[in-house]
């Protein structure tokens, strides 16, 4: 997933959107996985 290195390597405004999207997707997937088990 996204690490601090990638964020530092891509200091663009778009990286914030990607980071936010990644966090939302990660939380959603984690919620689905916890619901499955």
C-alpha positions as CSV (number, residue, x, y, z in Angstrom):
1,X,0.0,0.0,0.0
2,X,1.0,3.6,0.2
3,X,4.0,4.4,2.4
4,X,5.6,7.6,3.6
5,X,8.3,7.1,1.0
6,X,5.9,7.2,-1.8
7,X,4.2,10.3,-0.4
8,X,7.6,12.1,-0.1
9,X,8.5,11.0,-3.6
10,X,5.3,12.4,-5.0
11,X,4.7,15.8,-3.3
12,X,1.9,16.7,-5.7
13,X,-1.7,17.8,-4.9
14,X,-2.9,14.6,-6.7
15,X,-1.0,12.5,-4.1
16,X,-3.3,13.8,-1.4
17,X,-6.3,12.6,-3.4
18,X,-4.7,9.2,-4.0
19,X,-3.8,8.9,-0.3
20,X,-7.3,9.8,0.7
21,X,-8.8,7.3,-1.8
22,X,-6.3,4.6,-0.6
23,X,-7.3,5.2,3.1
24,X,-11.0,5.0,2.2
25,X,-10.6,1.8,0.2
26,X,-8.4,0.3,2.9
27,X,-10.9,1.1,5.6
28,X,-13.7,-0.3,3.5
29,X,-11.9,-3.5,2.7
30,X,-10.9,-4.0,6.3
31,X,-14.6,-3.5,7.3
32,X,-15.6,-6.1,4.8
33,X,-13.0,-8.6,5.9
34,X,-13.9,-8.2,9.6
35,X,-17.6,-8.7,8.7
36,X,-16.8,-11.9,6.8
37,X,-14.9,-13.7,9.6
